[in-house]
Amino acid sequence: MMRDNYKQICEGKDLRSNLAALRKELSDEVSVREFQKLTGGDYRVLYALLQNPDPKVRKNVCSVIGLCRPPKAVGLLWHAYLEEKTLFVRPSYLKALSGYDCPELKKDLQEQERERMLDEPSEEDRKHRLEELAALRQILSRYDEKKKHTFKIPAVTPDMILITNRAQREITAQQIMTGNIRLLAGGIKVSGGDLTELLQIRTVEEYLFPVPHCRPLVGSAEQIGTLLSQAGLPGFLDKLHEEDPNLPYYFRIDVRGQIPPEKKGAFIRRISDTLERRTGAALRGSASDYEIELRLLQKKDGSFVPCLKLFSLPDDRFAYRSGQTSESIAPVNAALAIALARPWLKDGAQVLDPFCGVGTMLIERAKAGRTGMLFGVDHYGQAIRLGKENAAGAGVQINYINRDFLTFTHDHPFDEVITDLPRQCHDELTQEVISPSGLFREFFIKIPSLLKNDALLVLYTPLGEEILSCIEGDPRFGVEGVFPVNEKNGTQVYILRYRSDGRSDFV
């Protein structure tokens, strides 16, 4: 079939369909080598078709050349690309070139990229221009190492939004010592705060900057892009970064709202394209290796509130966690659990995490105040290995023990037990799944042997009813507090007190 298709192409017969069929046949390296033998390395027939008057013939032959990658085709493809006037064909030359190493074209490619960014295409041409721009960037990504901006602490901190746990915003608000605060649905807005102070708060999930002097955005994607371009974003970003003239800010857009998924991609691309053009490419969209996320938060009335998440922001609160497993608790949730328990924590406490995983709960306990010795127990050896790395990164001394907690013993009892309780576990001998209720019963049978009188238990779990069932009727355990964390999965923090004498006067 390949031989027949190529023969008809050489004879100029039915070029569109024969080129399309040949392109499909070149599906792997074996078929490509077969075609190379068929041509004897002579591609002049294909090269000539780059000048064919039929644009679909030119488009198809580009695909064939790109699959075969004849070494002499680079200059011909580039020249044909520059001469091409039909917009839907232009990306085809670039896709063919993407298979070549052609650093000599870098400056020319950059010039073409800039021209495409500043084009004002008609509605019907926009799709092809964006496709061409994406193809240019795919080639350039091999030769351009994007320089990153360096954040600088401004003399005056702009307004910030601290994204926090929705159920426990007050815990974060209590830690803000400067500035005016206003509680929002998903966090806290801080005006006139101290950025250095805010960056130390461990219960903040994300730091966002509202786009200054920008009202909620309404209108089409192009209108929204235009409004954003008029908000002075490059100047605002310049105030937060070390001066670096002519270095663009690479960004992505994240829309959070009620836009149907099938429409969201086109909506984002249109905003991004408009913002690039209207800022003279001072802001440049990038699917990867971006340093800014422009987040559009949709309100109930359909308008969008624009905020910036800056990946240049020096947020190293959880930099210690180089390793994690699929079961690992998020560091901000561990920090929140500890913050909720803070009124009950003991200065200098000896602390045990019986299901420590990679050690996040113990590290966050150490960050919250002075402790004695910290012990982490887990039957999963990989988690213990990662936990040791995390503890070293955090500068925290943790005694890790690779063992099933139910077989663990210790000569000195503990003041505190702080843990993210497992959702399920496996019997070490039979590997049978142990249900949460069975695991929790075993836990509460075992744990008194490791506790001092008046010890504290901080338990993070979505299975609170199982805890209450296990301690019901046991006068040694009392509930000091229960705090919701996530309404969707039912996660809560349970603060329990253990008293060996069984007193019932729990607070």
VORO-869099 format. One line per field, with one value per residue (C-alpha): chain; residue number from 0; x, y negated, z. Coordinates in steps of 0.1 Angstrom, whole numbers, plus 2048, in hexadecimal, padded with zeros to 3 digits. Layout:
unit = [A; ...];
pos = [NUM; ...];
px = [X; ...];
py = [Y; ...];
pz = [Z; ...];
% end
This chain:
unit = [A; A; A; A; A; A; A; A; A; A; A; A; A; A; A; A; A; A; A; A; A; A; A; A; A; A; A; A; A; A; A; A; A; A; A; A; A; A; A; A; A; A; A; A; A; A; A; A; A; A; A; A; A; A; A; A; A; A; A; A; A; A; A; A; A; A; A; A; A; A; A; A; A; A; A; A; A; A; A; A; A; A; A; A; A; A; A; A; A; A; A; A; A; A; A; A; A; A; A; A; A; A; A; A; A; A; A; A; A; A; A; A; A; A; A; A; A; A; A; A; A; A; A; A; A; A; A; A; A; A; A; A; A; A; A; A; A; A; A; A; A; A; A; A; A; A; A; A; A; A; A; A; A; A; A; A; A; A; A; A; A; A; A; A; A; A; A; A; A; A; A; A; A; A; A; A; A; A; A; A; A; A; A; A; A; A; A; A; A; A; A; A; A; A; A; A; A; A; A; A; A; A; A; A; A; A; A; A; A; A; A; A; A; A; A; A; A; A; A; A; A; A; A; A; A; A; A; A; A; A; A; A; A; A; A; A; A; A; A; A; A; A; A; A; A; A; A; A; A; A; A; A; A; A; A; A; A; A; A; A; A; A; A; A; A; A; A; A; A; A; A; A; A; A; A; A; A; A; A; A; A; A; A; A; A; A; A; A; A; A; A; A; A; A; A; A; A; A; A; A; A; A; A; A; A; A; A; A; A; A; A; A; A; A; A; A; A; A; A; A; A; A; A; A; A; A; A; A; A; A; A; A; A; A; A; A; A; A; A; A; A; A; A; A; A; A; A; A; A; A; A; A; A; A; A; A; A; A; A; A; A; A; A; A; A; A; A; A; A; A; A; A; A; A; A; A; A; A; A; A; A; A; A; A; A; A; A; A; A; A; A; A; A; A; A; A; A; A; A; A; A; A; A; A; A; A; A; A; A; A; A; A; A; A; A; A; A; A; A; A; A; A; A; A; A; A; A; A; A; A; A; A; A; A; A; A; A; A; A; A; A; A; A; A; A; A; A; A; A; A; A; A; A; A; A; A; A; A; A; A; A; A; A; A; A; A; A; A; A; A; A; A; A; A; A; A; A; A; A; A; A; A; A; A; A; A; A; A; A; A; A; A; A; A; A; A; A; A; A; A; A; A; A; A; A; A; A];
pos = [0; 1; 2; 3; 4; 5; 6; 7; 8; 9; 10; 11; 12; 13; 14; 15; 16; 17; 18; 19; 20; 21; 22; 23; 24; 25; 26; 27; 28; 29; 30; 31; 32; 33; 34; 35; 36; 37; 38; 39; 40; 41; 42; 43; 44; 45; 46; 47; 48; 49; 50; 51; 52; 53; 54; 55; 56; 57; 58; 59; 60; 61; 62; 63; 64; 65; 66; 67; 68; 69; 70; 71; 72; 73; 74; 75; 76; 77; 78; 79; 80; 81; 82; 83; 84; 85; 86; 87; 88; 89; 90; 91; 92; 93; 94; 95; 96; 97; 98; 99; 100; 101; 102; 103; 104; 105; 106; 107; 108; 109; 110; 111; 112; 113; 114; 115; 116; 117; 118; 119; 120; 121; 122; 123; 124; 125; 126; 127; 128; 129; 130; 131; 132; 133; 134; 135; 136; 137; 138; 139; 140; 141; 142; 143; 144; 145; 146; 147; 148; 149; 150; 151; 152; 153; 154; 155; 156; 157; 158; 159; 160; 161; 162; 163; 164; 165; 166; 167; 168; 169; 170; 171; 172; 173; 174; 175; 176; 177; 178; 179; 180; 181; 182; 183; 184; 185; 186; 187; 188; 189; 190; 191; 192; 193; 194; 195; 196; 197; 198; 199; 200; 201; 202; 203; 204; 205; 206; 207; 208; 209; 210; 211; 212; 213; 214; 215; 216; 217; 218; 219; 220; 221; 222; 223; 224; 225; 226; 227; 228; 229; 230; 231; 232; 233; 234; 235; 236; 237; 238; 239; 240; 241; 242; 243; 244; 245; 246; 247; 248; 249; 250; 251; 252; 253; 254; 255; 256; 257; 258; 259; 260; 261; 262; 263; 264; 265; 266; 267; 268; 269; 270; 271; 272; 273; 274; 275; 276; 277; 278; 279; 280; 281; 282; 283; 284; 285; 286; 287; 288; 289; 290; 291; 292; 293; 294; 295; 296; 297; 298; 299; 300; 301; 302; 303; 304; 305; 306; 307; 308; 309; 310; 311; 312; 313; 314; 315; 316; 317; 318; 319; 320; 321; 322; 323; 324; 325; 326; 327; 328; 329; 330; 331; 332; 333; 334; 335; 336; 337; 338; 339; 340; 341; 342; 343; 344; 345; 346; 347; 348; 349; 350; 351; 352; 353; 354; 355; 356; 357; 358; 359; 360; 361; 362; 363; 364; 365; 366; 367; 368; 369; 370; 371; 372; 373; 374; 375; 376; 377; 378; 379; 380; 381; 382; 383; 384; 385; 386; 387; 388; 389; 390; 391; 392; 393; 394; 395; 396; 397; 398; 399; 400; 401; 402; 403; 404; 405; 406; 407; 408; 409; 410; 411; 412; 413; 414; 415; 416; 417; 418; 419; 420; 421; 422; 423; 424; 425; 426; 427; 428; 429; 430; 431; 432; 433; 434; 435; 436; 437; 438; 439; 440; 441; 442; 443; 444; 445; 446; 447; 448; 449; 450; 451; 452; 453; 454; 455; 456; 457; 458; 459; 460; 461; 462; 463; 464; 465; 466; 467; 468; 469; 470; 471; 472; 473; 474; 475; 476; 477; 478; 479; 480; 481; 482; 483; 484; 485; 486; 487; 488; 489; 490; 491; 492; 493; 494; 495; 496; 497; 498; 499; 500; 501; 502; 503; 504; 505; 506];
px = [800; 81C; 82E; 80E; 806; 829; 828; 808; 817; 835; 81C; 809; 7E9; 7CF; 7E9; 7D3; 7C6; 7E7; 7FB; 7E2; 7E3; 809; 80A; 7F4; 80B; 82A; 81D; 83E; 863; 861; 849; 85F; 87E; 86B; 861; 884; 890; 874; 87F; 8A4; 8A9; 89C; 880; 87F; 85C; 850; 864; 854; 831; 839; 832; 812; 7F5; 7DD; 7E1; 7D6; 7F1; 80B; 7FD; 7FE; 821; 82E; 821; 832; 853; 850; 84C; 86A; 881; 898; 8B7; 8B6; 891; 896; 89E; 883; 869; 873; 873; 851; 843; 84E; 83E; 81D; 7FF; 7E4; 7E0; 7D4; 7F3; 80E; 80E; 815; 838; 840; 834; 84A; 868; 862; 872; 893; 8AF; 8B1; 8C0; 8CB; 8A7; 8A2; 8A3; 88C; 874; 873; 86B; 84F; 842; 842; 830; 815; 810; 80A; 7F4; 7CF; 7BF; 79B; 783; 786; 7AC; 7B2; 7B2; 7CD; 7E3; 7E1; 7EB; 808; 813; 812; 827; 841; 843; 847; 866; 874; 86F; 88D; 8A4; 895; 89B; 882; 892; 87F; 878; 885; 86B; 874; 862; 851; 853; 82D; 81B; 7FE; 7DD; 7DE; 7C6; 7D0; 7BE; 7B7; 7A2; 77E; 773; 78F; 797; 799; 7B7; 7CB; 7BB; 7C7; 7EB; 7EA; 7FA; 7FB; 7E2; 7BD; 7AC; 78B; 77E; 774; 762; 783; 79C; 7A7; 7AE; 7CA; 7D0; 7EF; 7FE; 823; 82C; 849; 832; 816; 82F; 836; 812; 811; 7EB; 7E9; 7E3; 7EB; 7F4; 7E3; 7E5; 7C5; 7CB; 7CC; 7B2; 79F; 77A; 76A; 76C; 74E; 74A; 759; 77B; 78A; 77A; 787; 7AA; 7A8; 79D; 7BA; 7D3; 7C6; 7CC; 7F1; 7FC; 820; 826; 817; 82D; 84C; 847; 848; 867; 88B; 88F; 896; 88E; 87E; 879; 854; 83F; 833; 810; 7F4; 7CF; 7BA; 794; 780; 75B; 73D; 74B; 745; 765; 761; 760; 77B; 799; 78E; 784; 7A7; 7B9; 7A6; 7AD; 7D2; 7D5; 7C5; 7DA; 7FA; 7F2; 7E5; 804; 81C; 827; 833; 81C; 820; 80A; 81C; 80E; 82C; 849; 834; 83A; 818; 7F5; 7DA; 7BC; 799; 780; 75C; 742; 71E; 714; 72B; 747; 76B; 782; 7A6; 7C3; 7E7; 7FA; 81F; 836; 853; 846; 860; 849; 85F; 849; 846; 866; 872; 85A; 86E; 85D; 839; 822; 7FE; 7F2; 806; 7F3; 7F7; 80F; 7F7; 7DD; 7F6; 7FF; 7D9; 7D4; 7F1; 7E4; 7C2; 7D2; 7E9; 7D6; 7DB; 7FF; 819; 83B; 857; 83F; 84C; 837; 82E; 81F; 815; 80C; 826; 82A; 843; 843; 82F; 81A; 839; 84C; 82F; 82C; 851; 84B; 82F; 843; 85E; 85C; 86F; 877; 862; 85B; 84C; 840; 835; 835; 83B; 861; 860; 84D; 866; 883; 871; 869; 88D; 895; 878; 884; 8A7; 89A; 885; 8A2; 88C; 899; 880; 886; 877; 86E; 864; 84B; 826; 819; 806; 827; 839; 844; 857; 866; 85B; 837; 82D; 81D; 80C; 801; 7FC; 7F3; 7E0; 7CC; 7CD; 7AD; 7B6; 7D3; 7DF; 7E8; 80D; 80C; 7ED; 7EC; 7C6; 7B6; 7AE; 78E; 790; 77B; 791; 7B1; 7A3; 799; 7BC; 7CA; 7B6; 7BF; 7E4; 7E9; 7E4; 803; 817; 807; 80E; 7F1; 7E1; 7EF; 7E1; 7D6; 7D2; 7C1; 7BB; 7A1; 781; 775; 76D; 74E; 766; 77B; 75C; 750; 771; 774; 74F; 74C; 772; 777; 79C; 795; 783; 77C; 78C; 782; 777; 77F; 772; 78D; 77C; 757; 759; 76D; 762; 786; 788; 7A1; 799; 7AA; 7A8; 7B5; 7C1; 7C0; 7CC; 7B7; 797; 78C; 76D; 773; 77F; 77E];
py = [800; 7E8; 7EF; 7E9; 7C8; 7BB; 7C5; 7B1; 793; 794; 794; 777; 78B; 784; 773; 76A; 78D; 79F; 788; 78D; 7B3; 7B2; 79E; 7B8; 7D4; 7C3; 7CC; 7DA; 7DB; 7FC; 7ED; 7CD; 7E1; 7F4; 7D4; 7C6; 7E5; 7E1; 7BD; 7C5; 7A6; 790; 77A; 761; 76B; 762; 742; 737; 73B; 720; 708; 71A; 701; 717; 70E; 730; 740; 729; 731; 757; 757; 744; 760; 77B; 768; 763; 788; 791; 775; 774; 760; 746; 73C; 722; 704; 70E; 711; 6F0; 6DD; 6EC; 6E2; 6BE; 6BD; 6CE; 6B8; 6D1; 6D0; 6F4; 701; 6EC; 702; 721; 714; 70E; 730; 740; 72B; 735; 757; 746; 736; 714; 6FB; 6E5; 6DB; 6D0; 6AA; 6AE; 6C3; 6AA; 68E; 6A2; 6A9; 684; 67B; 696; 689; 666; 66F; 664; 682; 683; 69A; 6B4; 6B2; 6B3; 6D9; 6DD; 6C1; 6D1; 6F3; 6E3; 6D1; 6F2; 703; 6E8; 6EA; 710; 70C; 6EF; 701; 717; 6F9; 6E0; 6E5; 6CD; 6B5; 6B1; 691; 68C; 682; 665; 65C; 63A; 61D; 61C; 63E; 63E; 64D; 672; 68F; 6AC; 6CC; 6E0; 6FD; 6F2; 700; 6F2; 6CF; 6C1; 6D6; 6C4; 6A2; 6A4; 6A7; 686; 66B; 64E; 63F; 640; 661; 66B; 68E; 69B; 6BB; 6CE; 6BA; 698; 677; 664; 63F; 62D; 64D; 657; 66F; 67E; 686; 694; 6AB; 6BD; 6C7; 6ED; 6F0; 6DD; 6F3; 6D8; 6B4; 69F; 67B; 66A; 658; 634; 61B; 635; 63A; 65C; 664; 669; 66E; 684; 695; 67A; 65E; 66E; 671; 64C; 641; 655; 645; 623; 62B; 624; 648; 644; 626; 637; 655; 640; 631; 654; 660; 656; 640; 654; 63F; 651; 671; 67C; 68B; 6AE; 6B6; 6CF; 6C9; 6DE; 6D7; 6E3; 6E1; 6EF; 6EF; 711; 725; 727; 701; 6F8; 700; 6E8; 6CE; 6CF; 6CE; 6B0; 69C; 6A6; 69D; 67B; 674; 67C; 665; 648; 648; 649; 66C; 65F; 67B; 69C; 6BB; 6DB; 6FE; 707; 6F7; 6D9; 6C2; 6B3; 6C2; 6A9; 6B7; 6AC; 6B3; 6B3; 6A3; 6AC; 690; 69F; 684; 68E; 681; 682; 68C; 695; 6B2; 6AB; 6CA; 6B2; 6AB; 6B8; 6D1; 6EB; 6F5; 719; 71C; 738; 751; 760; 782; 78D; 7AA; 7AC; 7AE; 790; 773; 751; 73C; 71F; 738; 745; 721; 71A; 738; 72D; 709; 715; 72A; 70E; 705; 728; 72E; 732; 720; 73A; 757; 779; 780; 7A0; 7A4; 7C9; 7C7; 7AD; 7B2; 799; 786; 767; 766; 769; 74E; 736; 73D; 734; 714; 70A; 709; 71A; 73F; 75B; 77A; 782; 7A6; 7B1; 7D5; 7E4; 807; 7F9; 7F8; 7E0; 7C7; 7C9; 7C3; 7A4; 798; 798; 783; 76B; 768; 760; 745; 736; 737; 74B; 769; 786; 7AA; 7BF; 7E4; 7FB; 811; 819; 802; 81F; 830; 810; 80B; 7F0; 7EC; 7C8; 7BD; 7A0; 77F; 77B; 792; 77E; 791; 793; 7B3; 7CD; 7D1; 7F6; 80D; 830; 84C; 850; 876; 87E; 85D; 85D; 83B; 82F; 81A; 7F8; 803; 821; 80C; 7F1; 80B; 819; 7F6; 7EC; 80E; 809; 7E3; 7E1; 7F6; 7DA; 7BB; 7A6; 79D; 77D; 784; 773; 784; 76F; 785; 77A; 78F; 790; 7AD; 79B; 7B1; 7CF; 7BC; 7B4; 7D7; 7E5; 7CE; 7CF; 7DB; 7DA; 7C0; 7BD; 7A9; 788; 771; 74E; 741; 74B; 734; 738; 736; 741; 743; 757; 774; 770; 76B; 75F; 75A; 76B; 75F; 77A; 77B; 79C; 7A0; 7C0; 7BC; 7BA; 798; 78A; 765; 75E; 73B];
pz = [800; 809; 7E8; 7D4; 7E7; 7E1; 7BD; 7B8; 7CA; 7B3; 796; 7A5; 7A9; 7C4; 7D9; 7F7; 7FE; 7F5; 80C; 828; 824; 824; 843; 855; 849; 859; 87B; 88A; 884; 871; 857; 855; 84E; 833; 823; 824; 812; 7F8; 7F0; 7F1; 806; 7E9; 7F5; 7D9; 7D0; 7F3; 7F4; 7D4; 7E3; 7FC; 7E0; 7D4; 7CF; 7E4; 809; 815; 800; 810; 832; 82D; 81E; 83C; 852; 83D; 83C; 862; 867; 850; 85C; 83E; 849; 82D; 833; 84E; 838; 81F; 83A; 84A; 828; 81F; 841; 83D; 81A; 825; 825; 82D; 853; 859; 847; 859; 87A; 864; 85A; 87F; 88A; 870; 87C; 8A0; 898; 890; 8A5; 895; 8AE; 890; 88C; 8B0; 8AA; 88C; 8A0; 8BC; 8A3; 895; 8B8; 8C1; 8A0; 8A7; 8CB; 8BF; 8A2; 8A3; 890; 886; 898; 87D; 87C; 8A2; 8A5; 88A; 899; 8BB; 8AC; 89B; 8BA; 8CE; 8B3; 8B4; 8DA; 8D9; 8C4; 8D8; 8F9; 8F0; 8ED; 905; 92A; 939; 950; 971; 984; 9A7; 9C1; 9D8; 9F8; 9F1; A08; A0A; A08; 9F0; 9F9; 9FC; 9FD; A13; A08; A27; A34; A2F; A50; A65; A57; A7A; A83; A68; A6F; A93; A87; A73; A88; A70; A57; A53; A4C; A3D; A3D; A1B; A11; A0A; A1D; A2B; A1A; A2A; A23; A30; A3E; A42; A26; A39; A56; A3F; A2E; A4F; A56; A51; A4F; A2E; A10; 9F5; 9F2; 9D8; 9CD; 9C1; 9A0; 9AC; 9A1; 98E; 993; 98E; 969; 952; 92D; 912; 915; 8FF; 914; 934; 925; 91B; 93E; 94D; 935; 941; 966; 965; 96C; 95F; 974; 993; 98E; 988; 9AB; 9BA; 9A7; 9A2; 984; 964; 945; 927; 93A; 935; 950; 946; 953; 951; 957; 96F; 96E; 98C; 988; 975; 951; 941; 93D; 917; 914; 92F; 919; 8FD; 916; 927; 906; 8FA; 91A; 919; 8F4; 8FA; 919; 906; 8EA; 8FF; 915; 8F8; 903; 925; 932; 91F; 922; 928; 92E; 943; 956; 95E; 97C; 97F; 982; 979; 98C; 983; 99E; 992; 9A9; 9AB; 993; 979; 97B; 982; 99D; 991; 9A8; 9A3; 9B1; 9AF; 9AE; 9B3; 9D6; 9EF; A01; A10; A2E; A22; A0E; A25; A16; 9FA; 9FD; A01; 9FA; 9ED; A11; A1E; A2E; A1E; A33; A36; A44; A5D; A67; A6B; A81; A98; A98; AA3; ABF; ACA; AEA; AF7; AEC; B07; B07; B04; AFD; AF3; AD4; AC1; A9E; A9C; A77; A6D; A48; A3B; A5C; A53; A73; A89; A76; A78; A9D; AA1; A8D; AA5; AC5; ADB; ADE; AEE; ADA; ABC; AB1; A90; A8B; A6A; A5A; A37; A32; A14; A29; A45; A2C; A1E; A41; A4A; A2B; A34; A58; A4D; A36; A52; A6B; A83; A96; A93; A9F; A84; A8A; A6E; A7F; A82; A9D; AAE; AB5; AC0; AE4; AF6; B19; B1D; B19; B03; B0A; AE8; ACC; AAB; A8C; A6B; A72; A55; A41; A3E; A47; A3F; A57; A56; A55; A40; A2C; A31; A32; A55; A56; A66; A83; A89; A87; A9E; AB8; AB7; ABA; AD9; AE9; AE3; AE8; B0E; B13; B03; B13; B32; B47; B3A; B17; AF8; AD8; AB8; A9E; A7A; A68; A54; A6A; A8A; A91; A93; AAD; AC2; AC0; ACC; AEB; AF4; B18; B1E; B3A; B32; B12; B0F; AF2; AF6; AD4; AB1; A93; A6F; A54; A33; A2F; A0F; A1D; A41; A4E; A72; A8D; AAE; ACE; AE9; B0C; B1D; B43; B51; B71; B5C; B6A; B58; B5E; B3A; B2E];
% end
